[in-house]
Amino acid sequence: MGAGLRSFFSIYSLQFWLLCFSSFLFFASFNMIIPELPSYLTRLGGGEYKGLIISLFTLTAMISRPFSGKLTDRVGRIPVMVFGAGVSFIIAILYPVVTSIVGFFILRFLHGFSTGFKPTGTVAYIADIVPDNRRGEAMGLSGVFGSIGMASGPALGGQLVIWFSTDVMFYVSSAMAIMSVLILVGMKETLENKQKFKWEFLRIHRNEIIELRAIPPMVFLFFSVFSYGVVLTIIPDLTESLGFQNKGIFFTVFVAASIAVRIIAGRISDRYGREPVLLASSVIIMISMVMIGLAEDSFLFFAGAVVFGIGSGINSPTVFAWTADLSDFRNRGKGMATMFIGLEAGIFAGAFISGWIYGNKLSNIGSTFIFAAWMAGTALVLLVLYMLFWKKKMKPVEQPT
């Protein structure tokens, strides 16, 4: 037992735990405002544009991924993380200042840069400092902290609005973002042969956008996280229609469920492989979408949240580890950025398409979630095809000498 604990703490250093706590603050920062944004936009006179709240955010994050991946591999993991959290800090302060619909969406567009940079640097840093055979477990541990932030953020944001005001919620969000930056100060950079920033690094060539080896995780994520875009867009209205004042309560339940399975899922994927675990997560996400779409009372609503949390908790750390497995060590940042492009594109599509199907009419919620279940099923089919055909043709990943 003592030897096991010594081995555990020798693998997971102080830098790892500081990075985890930084992720908690960062994810809590931008997730705490999400459930309140539909109502905030409605008060600005833009209720019919709810589908753009998430889609514009994820679009910018997706556009920024090639830049964050390149800078992660050139300038370093830590500068990229600091920039992402710094953007989130500035934007959150500006929300109460901007009172027009156009200004609101400009901020959402810019806010996406924070999630385009911070997580890319984070997962690359973790892949650098953790042994390959513990990578799934490490991604699961890190994901627990991010998930706690995702769970506590919406609930805290909802209570701040109830107790104080929407403006106070935005200011607390900004404070948590800057705290996530301060934790990174003094941490050791893991990128060898890092370079000073040059403006020419922002010139992205075609071969710098996508890491070819990371295409399977990218495509799989696009279809599997479509459901998350639907949840982010539709759940606040569905929560309110069921009589709950705090619109963040669904997110708290779903993320709490995901926390319970993340570490276990990572360990299982380390032992038995990434693909079988991802097949299971796809089936679970499909079931959760059907449950939520049929929910007419709180029992099925929260049961669907738990099932969705389990599916998402299995999915996330496994895909992160899978991407690190497939990526060449010299292009690990680009590989992670490629995977995140699929994630952001999927959330964007889920938010935009669900907003269009939903049309601000509660009667359309069922069909919206059934479509999300179909998309998760597509992810499952594509993964099976990868296992049968593409996987056999891939060359072994090159390791550092």
C-alpha positions in Angstrom: 0.0 0.0 0.0 2.8 2.4 1.0 4.8 1.5 -2.2 1.7 2.1 -4.3 1.1 5.5 -2.8 4.7 6.5 -3.3 4.5 5.3 -6.9 1.3 7.3 -7.4 2.7 10.6 -6.1 6.0 10.1 -8.0 3.9 10.0 -11.2 1.6 12.8 -10.3 3.8 15.7 -9.2 2.9 19.0 -7.7 2.9 20.5 -11.2 0.2 18.0 -12.2 -2.0 18.9 -9.2 -1.5 22.7 -9.7 -2.5 22.2 -13.4 -5.6 20.3 -12.3 -6.7 23.1 -9.9 -6.1 25.7 -12.6 -8.4 23.7 -14.9 -11.0 23.6 -12.2 -11.0 27.4 -11.9 -10.9 27.9 -15.7 -13.8 25.6 -16.4 -15.9 27.0 -13.6 -15.2 30.5 -14.9 -16.8 30.2 -18.3 -19.3 27.4 -17.5 -20.9 29.4 -14.7 -22.4 31.9 -17.1 -23.8 29.5 -19.6 -27.2 28.6 -18.1 -28.0 32.3 -17.5 -27.1 33.5 -21.0 -30.4 32.6 -22.8 -32.4 34.7 -20.4 -29.8 37.5 -20.5 -30.0 37.5 -24.3 -33.8 37.5 -24.2 -33.7 40.6 -22.0 -31.5 42.2 -24.6 -34.2 41.5 -27.2 -32.5 38.6 -28.9 -34.4 35.5 -27.7 -34.7 34.0 -31.2 -30.9 33.9 -31.5 -30.3 31.5 -28.5 -28.7 28.9 -30.8 -25.8 31.3 -31.5 -24.9 31.6 -27.8 -22.9 28.4 -27.9 -22.3 28.1 -31.6 -20.4 31.4 -32.0 -18.3 30.5 -28.9 -17.3 27.1 -30.2 -16.8 28.5 -33.7 -14.0 30.8 -32.5 -12.5 28.1 -30.4 -12.4 25.8 -33.4 -10.8 28.6 -35.6 -8.2 29.2 -32.9 -7.1 25.6 -32.6 -4.5 25.5 -35.4 -2.9 28.6 -33.8 -3.0 27.2 -30.3 -1.6 23.9 -31.5 1.3 25.5 -33.4 2.1 27.8 -30.6 2.0 25.0 -28.1 4.6 23.1 -30.1 6.8 26.2 -30.7 6.5 28.7 -27.9 5.5 26.4 -25.1 2.6 24.8 -23.2 2.4 27.4 -20.4 2.3 30.6 -22.5 -0.6 29.2 -24.4 -2.5 28.4 -21.2 -1.8 31.8 -19.8 -3.1 33.5 -22.9 -6.3 31.5 -23.0 -7.2 32.1 -19.3 -6.2 35.8 -19.7 -8.7 36.3 -22.6 -11.5 34.7 -20.5 -10.7 37.1 -17.7 -11.0 40.2 -19.9 -14.1 39.1 -21.7 -16.0 38.2 -18.6 -15.5 41.8 -17.3 -16.9 43.2 -20.5 -20.3 41.4 -20.5 -22.0 43.8 -18.1 -20.7 46.8 -20.2 -22.1 45.7 -23.5 -25.8 46.1 -23.7 -26.6 45.4 -27.5 -27.2 42.1 -29.2 -24.4 42.7 -31.6 -22.0 43.5 -28.8 -23.1 40.4 -26.9 -22.3 38.1 -29.8 -18.9 39.8 -30.5 -18.0 39.0 -26.9 -19.2 35.4 -27.3 -17.1 35.2 -30.5 -14.0 36.5 -28.7 -14.6 34.4 -25.5 -14.2 31.3 -27.6 -10.5 32.0 -27.8 -10.1 31.1 -24.2 -11.2 27.5 -24.7 -9.3 27.4 -27.9 -6.0 27.9 -26.1 -6.1 26.8 -22.4 -7.2 23.2 -22.8 -4.8 22.6 -25.8 -1.8 23.6 -23.7 -3.2 21.6 -20.7 -3.6 18.2 -22.3 -0.2 18.6 -24.1 1.4 19.4 -20.8 -0.2 16.4 -19.1 0.9 14.1 -21.9 4.5 15.4 -21.5 4.8 14.6 -17.7 2.9 11.4 -17.4 4.0 7.9 -18.5 2.3 6.5 -21.5 0.8 3.5 -19.6 -0.9 5.9 -17.1 -2.1 8.4 -19.7 -5.8 7.5 -19.6 -5.8 7.6 -15.8 -4.1 11.0 -15.9 -6.6 12.4 -18.3 -9.3 11.1 -16.1 -7.8 12.7 -13.0 -7.4 16.0 -14.7 -10.9 15.7 -16.1 -12.3 15.3 -12.6 -11.1 18.8 -11.7 -12.4 20.3 -14.9 -15.7 18.5 -14.4 -16.0 19.7 -10.8 -15.6 23.2 -12.3 -18.2 22.5 -14.9 -20.6 21.1 -12.2 -20.1 23.8 -9.6 -19.8 26.7 -12.0 -23.4 26.7 -13.4 -24.9 26.1 -9.9 -22.8 28.9 -8.4 -23.7 31.2 -11.3 -27.4 30.5 -10.9 -27.2 31.3 -7.2 -25.2 34.5 -7.7 -28.0 35.7 -10.0 -30.7 34.8 -7.5 -28.8 36.3 -4.5 -27.2 39.3 -6.3 -27.4 40.1 -10.0 -26.2 38.9 -13.4 -23.4 41.5 -13.3 -22.0 40.0 -10.1 -22.0 36.6 -11.8 -19.9 38.0 -14.6 -17.4 39.6 -12.2 -17.0 36.4 -10.2 -16.4 34.5 -13.5 -13.7 37.0 -14.4 -12.0 36.6 -11.0 -11.9 32.8 -11.3 -10.3 33.1 -14.7 -7.5 35.3 -13.5 -6.9 33.0 -10.5 -6.4 30.1 -13.0 -3.6 32.2 -14.6 -1.9 33.0 -11.4 -1.6 29.3 -10.4 0.5 28.8 -13.6 3.1 31.4 -12.7 6.4 29.7 -11.8 5.5 26.3 -13.3 8.2 24.5 -15.2 7.8 24.5 -19.0 7.9 20.9 -20.5 8.5 21.8 -24.1 12.1 21.2 -25.1 13.8 23.6 -27.5 11.0 26.2 -27.1 11.2 29.4 -29.2 10.5 33.0 -28.6 7.2 34.2 -30.0 7.3 35.5 -33.5 4.5 37.1 -35.4 5.2 34.7 -38.3 4.0 31.9 -36.1 0.5 33.2 -36.6 0.8 32.4 -40.3 -0.8 29.0 -40.6 0.0 26.8 -43.6 -2.3 24.1 -44.8 -0.2 21.3 -43.4 -0.2 23.0 -40.0 -4.0 22.8 -39.5 -4.6 19.1 -39.1 -2.4 16.3 -37.6 -3.4 13.4 -39.9 -2.9 10.8 -37.2 -5.4 12.6 -35.0 -8.2 12.5 -37.6 -10.0 9.4 -36.2 -10.5 11.1 -32.7 -11.5 14.3 -34.4 -14.2 12.7 -36.5 -15.4 10.6 -33.6 -15.7 13.6 -31.3 -17.6 15.6 -33.9 -20.5 13.2 -33.8 -20.3 12.2 -30.1 -20.3 15.7 -28.7 -23.1 16.9 -30.9 -25.3 16.0 -28.0 -23.4 18.4 -25.7 -24.1 21.3 -28.0 -27.8 20.3 -27.9 -27.7 20.1 -24.1 -26.0 23.5 -23.7 -28.6 25.2 -25.9 -31.9 23.5 -25.0 -31.6 22.4 -21.3 -31.9 25.9 -19.7 -35.4 26.3 -21.3 -36.4 22.7 -20.5 -35.3 23.1 -16.9 -37.4 26.2 -16.6 -40.4 24.5 -18.2 -40.2 21.8 -15.5 -40.4 24.4 -12.7 -36.8 24.7 -11.6 -35.6 28.2 -10.8 -31.9 27.4 -10.9 -31.2 26.6 -14.6 -27.8 25.2 -13.8 -29.1 22.3 -11.8 -29.1 19.8 -14.7 -25.4 20.6 -15.4 -24.5 20.0 -11.8 -26.2 16.5 -11.8 -24.7 15.5 -15.2 -21.2 16.6 -14.4 -21.3 15.0 -10.9 -22.2 11.7 -12.6 -19.3 12.2 -15.1 -16.8 12.7 -12.2 -17.8 9.4 -10.7 -16.6 7.4 -13.8 -13.8 9.5 -15.3 -10.8 7.9 -13.4 -12.2 4.4 -13.7 -12.8 4.8 -17.4 -9.3 6.1 -17.9 -7.8 3.1 -16.1 -9.9 0.7 -18.1 -8.9 2.3 -21.4 -5.2 2.0 -20.3 -5.7 -1.7 -19.8 -8.1 -2.8 -22.5 -7.8 -0.2 -25.2 -9.4 3.1 -26.1 -11.8 1.9 -28.8 -13.9 -0.6 -26.8 -14.4 2.0 -24.1 -15.5 4.6 -26.6 -18.0 2.2 -28.2 -19.6 1.9 -24.8 -19.7 5.6 -24.2 -21.5 6.1 -27.6 -24.3 3.7 -26.7 -24.7 5.4 -23.3 -24.9 8.9 -24.8 -27.5 7.6 -27.3 -29.7 6.3 -24.5 -29.4 9.5 -22.5 -30.5 11.7 -25.4 -33.7 9.6 -25.8 -34.4 9.8 -22.0 -34.0 13.6 -21.9 -36.1 14.0 -25.1 -39.0 12.0 -23.5 -38.7 13.7 -20.1 -42.0 15.3 -18.9 -41.2 15.1 -15.2 -38.2 15.6 -12.9 -37.4 11.9 -12.5 -36.7 11.1 -16.2 -35.1 14.5 -16.6 -32.5 13.9 -13.9 -32.1 10.2 -14.8 -31.2 11.4 -18.3 -28.7 13.8 -16.8 -27.0 11.0 -14.8 -26.8 8.7 -17.8 -25.5 11.5 -20.0 -22.9 12.3 -17.4 -21.7 8.7 -17.3 -21.4 8.6 -21.1 -19.6 11.9 -21.2 -17.3 10.9 -18.3 -16.2 7.8 -20.1 -15.8 9.6 -23.4 -13.7 12.6 -22.6 -10.5 11.2 -20.9 -10.5 8.2 -23.3 -10.5 10.4 -26.4 -7.8 12.7 -24.9 -5.6 9.7 -24.2 -6.3 8.1 -27.6 -5.2 11.3 -29.3 -2.0 11.4 -27.4 -1.4 7.8 -28.3 -1.8 8.4 -32.0 0.1 11.7 -32.2 3.8 12.0 -33.0 5.6 13.5 -29.9 6.9 16.4 -32.0 3.3 17.3 -33.1 1.5 16.6 -29.8 0.1 20.1 -29.6 -1.1 20.0 -33.2 -2.6 16.5 -32.5 -4.5 17.8 -29.5 -5.6 20.9 -31.4 -6.9 18.6 -34.2 -8.9 16.6 -31.8 -10.3 19.8 -30.2 -11.4 21.0 -33.7 -13.7 18.0 -33.9 -14.9 18.7 -30.4 -15.7 22.4 -31.1 -17.2 21.6 -34.6 -19.5 19.1 -33.0 -20.7 21.4 -30.2 -21.1 24.2 -32.8 -23.2 22.0 -35.0 -25.2 20.6 -32.1 -25.9 24.1 -30.8 -26.8 25.6 -34.1 -28.9 22.8 -35.5 -30.7 22.2 -32.2 -31.5 25.9 -32.0 -33.0 25.7 -35.5 -35.0 22.5 -34.9 -36.1 23.7 -31.5 -37.3 27.1 -32.8 -37.9 28.4 -29.2 -40.9 26.0 -29.0 -41.1 23.4 -26.2 -43.1 21.0 -28.4 -39.9 20.5 -30.6 -37.6 19.4 -27.7 -38.3 15.7 -28.2 -37.4 15.6 -31.9 -34.3 17.7 -31.2 -32.9 15.2 -28.7 -33.8 12.2 -30.9 -31.7 13.8 -33.6 -28.8 14.1 -31.1 -29.2 10.3 -30.3 -28.9 9.6 -34.0 -25.7 11.6 -34.2 -24.2 9.6 -31.3 -25.1 6.4 -33.2 -23.2 7.7 -36.2 -20.1 8.1 -34.0 -20.4 4.5 -33.0 -20.7 3.3 -36.6 -17.7 5.3 -37.7 -15.6 4.0 -34.8 -16.4 0.4 -35.8 -15.4 1.2 -39.4 -12.1 2.7 -38.1 -11.4 -0.5 -36.1 -12.1 -2.7 -39.0 -10.3 -0.9 -41.8 -8.3 2.3 -40.9 -6.5 1.1 -37.8 -4.7 -1.7 -39.6 -3.1 0.8 -42.1 -1.7 3.2 -39.6 2.0 3.2 -39.0 3.4 3.0 -35.4 3.8 6.4 -33.7 7.4 7.7 -33.6 8.8 8.0 -30.0 11.4 10.4 -28.7 15.0 9.1 -28.8 
